[in-house]
């Protein structure tokens, strides 16, 4: 569903400088979804953060890290 969302996520791993894998925090499912960014992004594996992102045409695009 397209739209703007807040979510608590767990950083899994970088794919490249602007794409990373994440899981939803506290979710029983481990789907390793992709999140794209507008610039270089890196973080320590397992970091839990609250983010604002948009979902557009089946893609997750990070707008802002609210807290980490």
N, CA, C and O atoms as CSV, one atom per row, in Angstrom:
chain,resi,resn,atom,element,x,y,z
A,1,UNK,N,N,0.831,-1.167,0.000
A,1,UNK,CA,C,0.000,0.000,0.000
A,1,UNK,C,C,0.882,1.239,0.000
A,1,UNK,O,O,1.750,1.380,0.861
A,2,UNK,N,N,0.675,2.122,-0.938
A,2,UNK,CA,C,1.435,3.368,-1.009
A,2,UNK,C,C,1.063,4.271,0.160
A,2,UNK,O,O,-0.056,4.213,0.668
A,3,UNK,N,N,2.005,5.104,0.580
A,3,UNK,CA,C,1.745,6.045,1.662
A,3,UNK,C,C,2.997,6.324,2.468
A,3,UNK,O,O,4.087,5.847,2.152
A,4,UNK,N,N,2.811,7.121,3.534
A,4,UNK,CA,C,3.904,7.493,4.411
A,4,UNK,C,C,3.683,6.786,5.751
A,4,UNK,O,O,2.570,6.781,6.278
A,5,UNK,N,N,4.747,6.189,6.298
A,5,UNK,CA,C,4.621,5.351,7.484
A,5,UNK,C,C,5.750,5.599,8.478
A,5,UNK,O,O,6.874,5.928,8.098
A,6,UNK,N,N,5.428,5.435,9.758
A,6,UNK,CA,C,6.424,5.335,10.820
A,6,UNK,C,C,6.551,3.867,11.162
A,6,UNK,O,O,5.560,3.137,11.147
A,7,UNK,N,N,7.762,3.426,11.469
A,7,UNK,CA,C,7.955,2.033,11.876
A,7,UNK,C,C,9.209,1.896,12.726
A,7,UNK,O,O,10.173,2.643,12.561
A,8,UNK,N,N,9.181,0.934,13.635
A,8,UNK,CA,C,10.389,0.541,14.353
A,8,UNK,C,C,10.988,-0.608,13.565
A,8,UNK,O,O,10.329,-1.619,13.323
A,9,UNK,N,N,12.237,-0.448,13.167
A,9,UNK,CA,C,12.884,-1.467,12.349
A,9,UNK,C,C,14.204,-1.902,12.970
A,9,UNK,O,O,14.773,-1.212,13.815
A,10,UNK,N,N,14.671,-3.052,12.535
A,10,UNK,CA,C,15.988,-3.568,12.907
A,10,UNK,C,C,16.839,-3.568,11.645
A,10,UNK,O,O,16.471,-4.175,10.639
A,11,UNK,N,N,17.975,-2.886,11.700
A,11,UNK,CA,C,18.907,-2.862,10.573
A,11,UNK,C,C,19.563,-4.233,10.468
A,11,UNK,O,O,20.114,-4.728,11.451
A,12,UNK,N,N,19.511,-4.853,9.290
A,12,UNK,CA,C,20.100,-6.183,9.085
A,12,UNK,C,C,21.458,-6.085,8.410
A,12,UNK,O,O,22.457,-6.554,8.956
A,13,UNK,N,N,21.507,-5.477,7.225
A,13,UNK,CA,C,22.777,-5.410,6.490
A,13,UNK,C,C,22.653,-4.451,5.313
A,13,UNK,O,O,21.562,-4.248,4.780
A,14,UNK,N,N,23.771,-3.866,4.914
A,14,UNK,CA,C,23.810,-3.013,3.721
A,14,UNK,C,C,23.894,-3.880,2.470
A,14,UNK,O,O,24.601,-4.887,2.448
A,15,UNK,N,N,23.177,-3.485,1.442
A,15,UNK,CA,C,23.297,-4.124,0.134
A,15,UNK,C,C,24.292,-3.328,-0.701
A,15,UNK,O,O,25.173,-3.892,-1.349
A,16,UNK,N,N,24.134,-2.007,-0.673
A,16,UNK,CA,C,25.080,-1.080,-1.299
A,16,UNK,C,C,24.981,0.232,-0.529
A,16,UNK,O,O,24.363,0.264,0.535
A,17,UNK,N,N,25.562,1.300,-1.027
A,17,UNK,CA,C,25.610,2.565,-0.285
A,17,UNK,C,C,24.231,3.166,-0.009
A,17,UNK,O,O,24.066,3.906,0.961
A,18,UNK,N,N,23.241,2.858,-0.849
A,18,UNK,CA,C,21.926,3.482,-0.690
A,18,UNK,C,C,20.781,2.486,-0.504
A,18,UNK,O,O,19.615,2.863,-0.624
A,19,UNK,N,N,21.091,1.235,-0.216
A,19,UNK,CA,C,20.057,0.221,-0.009
A,19,UNK,C,C,20.469,-0.689,1.140
A,19,UNK,O,O,21.620,-1.118,1.225
A,20,UNK,N,N,19.512,-0.981,2.029
A,20,UNK,CA,C,19.809,-1.894,3.127
A,20,UNK,C,C,18.635,-2.821,3.402
A,20,UNK,O,O,17.503,-2.555,2.997
A,21,UNK,N,N,18.926,-3.907,4.095
A,21,UNK,CA,C,17.905,-4.860,4.506
A,21,UNK,C,C,17.470,-4.535,5.920
A,21,UNK,O,O,18.280,-4.126,6.751
A,22,UNK,N,N,16.173,-4.721,6.193
A,22,UNK,CA,C,15.640,-4.492,7.529
A,22,UNK,C,C,14.504,-5.460,7.816
A,22,UNK,O,O,13.933,-6.060,6.906
A,23,UNK,N,N,14.188,-5.602,9.090
A,23,UNK,CA,C,12.997,-6.310,9.547
A,23,UNK,C,C,12.216,-5.370,10.442
A,23,UNK,O,O,12.786,-4.465,11.051
A,24,UNK,N,N,10.920,-5.581,10.521
A,24,UNK,CA,C,10.113,-4.813,11.460
A,24,UNK,C,C,10.410,-5.310,12.866
A,24,UNK,O,O,10.422,-6.516,13.109
A,25,UNK,N,N,10.649,-4.395,13.787
A,25,UNK,CA,C,10.927,-4.736,15.181
A,25,UNK,C,C,9.665,-5.323,15.802
A,25,UNK,O,O,8.562,-4.837,15.553
A,26,UNK,N,N,9.825,-6.356,16.601
A,26,UNK,CA,C,8.739,-7.051,17.303
A,26,UNK,C,C,7.810,-7.817,16.374
A,26,UNK,O,O,6.751,-8.261,16.817
A,27,UNK,N,N,8.154,-7.984,15.139
A,27,UNK,CA,C,7.344,-8.790,14.232
A,27,UNK,C,C,7.764,-10.255,14.347
A,27,UNK,O,O,8.957,-10.549,14.423
A,28,UNK,N,N,6.811,-11.164,14.362
A,28,UNK,CA,C,7.188,-12.583,14.423
A,28,UNK,C,C,7.762,-13.090,13.095
A,28,UNK,O,O,8.331,-14.180,13.040
A,29,UNK,N,N,7.614,-12.304,12.037
A,29,UNK,CA,C,8.092,-12.692,10.712
A,29,UNK,C,C,9.441,-12.056,10.433
A,29,UNK,O,O,9.686,-10.923,10.848
A,30,UNK,N,N,10.313,-12.758,9.745
A,30,UNK,CA,C,11.620,-12.239,9.360
A,30,UNK,C,C,11.696,-12.269,7.838
A,30,UNK,O,O,12.091,-13.265,7.232
A,31,UNK,N,N,11.307,-11.151,7.242
A,31,UNK,CA,C,11.191,-11.071,5.786
A,31,UNK,C,C,12.361,-10.387,5.105
A,31,UNK,O,O,12.491,-10.475,3.884
A,32,UNK,N,N,13.218,-9.707,5.859
A,32,UNK,CA,C,14.351,-8.971,5.295
A,32,UNK,C,C,13.930,-8.144,4.089
A,32,UNK,O,O,14.297,-8.454,2.955
A,33,UNK,N,N,13.161,-7.095,4.339
A,33,UNK,CA,C,12.742,-6.194,3.267
A,33,UNK,C,C,13.853,-5.211,2.935
A,33,UNK,O,O,14.774,-5.014,3.727
A,34,UNK,N,N,13.764,-4.597,1.769
A,34,UNK,CA,C,14.747,-3.596,1.326
A,34,UNK,C,C,14.237,-2.193,1.590
A,34,UNK,O,O,13.049,-1.904,1.443
A,35,UNK,N,N,15.172,-1.315,1.988
A,35,UNK,CA,C,14.875,0.107,2.151
A,35,UNK,C,C,15.897,0.867,1.320
A,35,UNK,O,O,17.096,0.603,1.398
A,36,UNK,N,N,15.416,1.802,0.532
A,36,UNK,CA,C,16.300,2.638,-0.278
A,36,UNK,C,C,16.453,3.997,0.405
A,36,UNK,O,O,15.556,4.438,1.123
A,37,UNK,N,N,17.586,4.655,0.181
A,37,UNK,CA,C,17.838,5.984,0.733
A,37,UNK,C,C,18.242,6.932,-0.392
A,37,UNK,O,O,18.588,6.501,-1.492
A,38,UNK,N,N,18.194,8.218,-0.101
A,38,UNK,CA,C,18.593,9.220,-1.095
A,38,UNK,C,C,20.083,9.506,-1.073
A,38,UNK,O,O,20.592,10.217,-1.939
A,39,UNK,N,N,20.782,8.963,-0.097
A,39,UNK,CA,C,22.222,9.174,0.015
A,39,UNK,C,C,22.837,8.010,0.761
A,39,UNK,O,O,22.121,7.107,1.194
A,40,UNK,N,N,24.151,8.012,0.921
A,40,UNK,CA,C,24.828,6.916,1.618
A,40,UNK,C,C,24.255,6.725,3.027
A,40,UNK,O,O,24.000,7.696,3.739
A,41,UNK,N,N,24.058,5.469,3.414
A,41,UNK,CA,C,23.513,5.144,4.728
A,41,UNK,C,C,24.155,3.864,5.228
A,41,UNK,O,O,24.230,2.869,4.508
A,42,UNK,N,N,24.612,3.900,6.458
A,42,UNK,CA,C,25.185,2.712,7.068
A,42,UNK,C,C,24.878,2.738,8.552
A,42,UNK,O,O,24.635,3.797,9.131
A,43,UNK,N,N,24.892,1.580,9.149
A,43,UNK,CA,C,24.502,1.449,10.535
A,43,UNK,C,C,25.042,0.105,11.035
A,43,UNK,O,O,25.377,-0.768,10.235
A,44,UNK,N,N,25.123,-0.057,12.340
A,44,UNK,CA,C,25.591,-1.325,12.904
A,44,UNK,C,C,24.472,-2.362,12.845
A,44,UNK,O,O,23.317,-2.063,13.149
A,45,UNK,N,N,24.825,-3.568,12.456
A,45,UNK,CA,C,23.860,-4.665,12.369
A,45,UNK,C,C,23.149,-4.833,13.712
A,45,UNK,O,O,23.787,-4.830,14.765
A,46,UNK,N,N,21.827,-4.978,13.665
A,46,UNK,CA,C,21.038,-5.165,14.874
A,46,UNK,C,C,20.537,-3.879,15.507
A,46,UNK,O,O,19.808,-3.927,16.498
A,47,UNK,N,N,20.914,-2.725,14.954
A,47,UNK,CA,C,20.449,-1.444,15.492
A,47,UNK,C,C,18.933,-1.325,15.299
A,47,UNK,O,O,18.404,-1.563,14.213
A,48,UNK,N,N,18.258,-0.952,16.380
A,48,UNK,CA,C,16.815,-0.735,16.323
A,48,UNK,C,C,16.588,0.764,16.188
A,48,UNK,O,O,17.162,1.555,16.937
A,49,UNK,N,N,15.752,1.153,15.233
A,49,UNK,CA,C,15.493,2.576,15.010
A,49,UNK,C,C,14.052,2.809,14.589
A,49,UNK,O,O,13.402,1.933,14.018
A,50,UNK,N,N,13.570,4.000,14.882
A,50,UNK,CA,C,12.259,4.428,14.412
A,50,UNK,C,C,12.493,5.292,13.185
A,50,UNK,O,O,13.292,6.229,13.211
A,51,UNK,N,N,11.789,4.968,12.116
A,51,UNK,CA,C,11.993,5.673,10.857
A,51,UNK,C,C,10.668,6.159,10.277
A,51,UNK,O,O,9.601,5.621,10.573
A,52,UNK,N,N,10.768,7.168,9.460
A,52,UNK,CA,C,9.665,7.642,8.631
A,52,UNK,C,C,10.051,7.271,7.205
A,52,UNK,O,O,11.124,7.642,6.727
A,53,UNK,N,N,9.171,6.538,6.531
A,53,UNK,CA,C,9.476,6.139,5.160
A,53,UNK,C,C,8.220,6.193,4.312
A,53,UNK,O,O,7.100,6.202,4.824
A,54,UNK,N,N,8.429,6.229,3.013
A,54,UNK,CA,C,7.298,6.152,2.096
A,54,UNK,C,C,7.355,4.821,1.374
A,54,UNK,O,O,8.426,4.266,1.128
A,55,UNK,N,N,6.202,4.335,1.051
A,55,UNK,CA,C,6.094,3.124,0.236
A,55,UNK,C,C,5.493,3.579,-1.076
A,55,UNK,O,O,4.373,4.087,-1.124
A,56,UNK,N,N,6.261,3.386,-2.144
A,56,UNK,CA,C,5.835,3.863,-3.458
A,56,UNK,C,C,6.172,2.817,-4.496
A,56,UNK,O,O,7.327,2.411,-4.627
A,57,UNK,N,N,5.174,2.383,-5.229
A,57,UNK,CA,C,5.357,1.394,-6.300
A,57,UNK,C,C,6.108,0.164,-5.816
A,57,UNK,O,O,6.977,-0.359,-6.514
A,58,UNK,N,N,5.766,-0.297,-4.609
A,58,UNK,CA,C,6.370,-1.513,-4.067
A,58,UNK,C,C,7.753,-1.325,-3.464
A,58,UNK,O,O,8.391,-2.306,-3.081
A,59,UNK,N,N,8.234,-0.086,-3.369
A,59,UNK,CA,C,9.564,0.183,-2.824
A,59,UNK,C,C,9.436,0.966,-1.527
A,59,UNK,O,O,8.570,1.832,-1.397
A,60,UNK,N,N,10.309,0.656,-0.560
A,60,UNK,CA,C,10.410,1.415,0.688
A,60,UNK,C,C,11.508,2.440,0.534
A,60,UNK,O,O,12.642,2.088,0.209
A,61,UNK,N,N,11.189,3.720,0.763
A,61,UNK,CA,C,12.167,4.794,0.605
A,61,UNK,C,C,12.259,5.568,1.920
A,61,UNK,O,O,11.286,6.176,2.365
A,62,UNK,N,N,13.440,5.534,2.531
A,62,UNK,CA,C,13.670,6.190,3.817
A,62,UNK,C,C,13.594,7.703,3.661
A,62,UNK,O,O,14.247,8.275,2.788
A,63,UNK,N,N,12.793,8.351,4.510
A,63,UNK,CA,C,12.734,9.810,4.523
A,63,UNK,C,C,13.545,10.369,5.683
A,63,UNK,O,O,14.254,11.365,5.538
A,64,UNK,N,N,13.429,9.699,6.863
A,64,UNK,CA,C,14.073,10.253,8.051
A,64,UNK,C,C,14.213,9.186,9.131
A,64,UNK,O,O,13.305,8.380,9.335
A,65,UNK,N,N,15.357,9.182,9.826
A,65,UNK,CA,C,15.532,8.374,11.034
A,65,UNK,C,C,15.084,9.253,12.187
A,65,UNK,O,O,15.693,10.288,12.454
A,66,UNK,N,N,14.022,8.847,12.873
A,66,UNK,CA,C,13.455,9.632,13.962
A,66,UNK,C,C,14.265,9.413,15.247
A,66,UNK,O,O,14.575,10.365,15.963
A,67,UNK,N,N,14.600,8.158,15.528
A,67,UNK,CA,C,15.434,7.842,16.682
A,67,UNK,C,C,16.157,6.520,16.440
A,67,UNK,O,O,15.669,5.633,15.741
A,68,UNK,N,N,17.340,6.425,17.046
A,68,UNK,CA,C,18.134,5.195,16.898
A,68,UNK,C,C,18.752,4.836,18.227
A,68,UNK,O,O,19.462,3.834,18.328
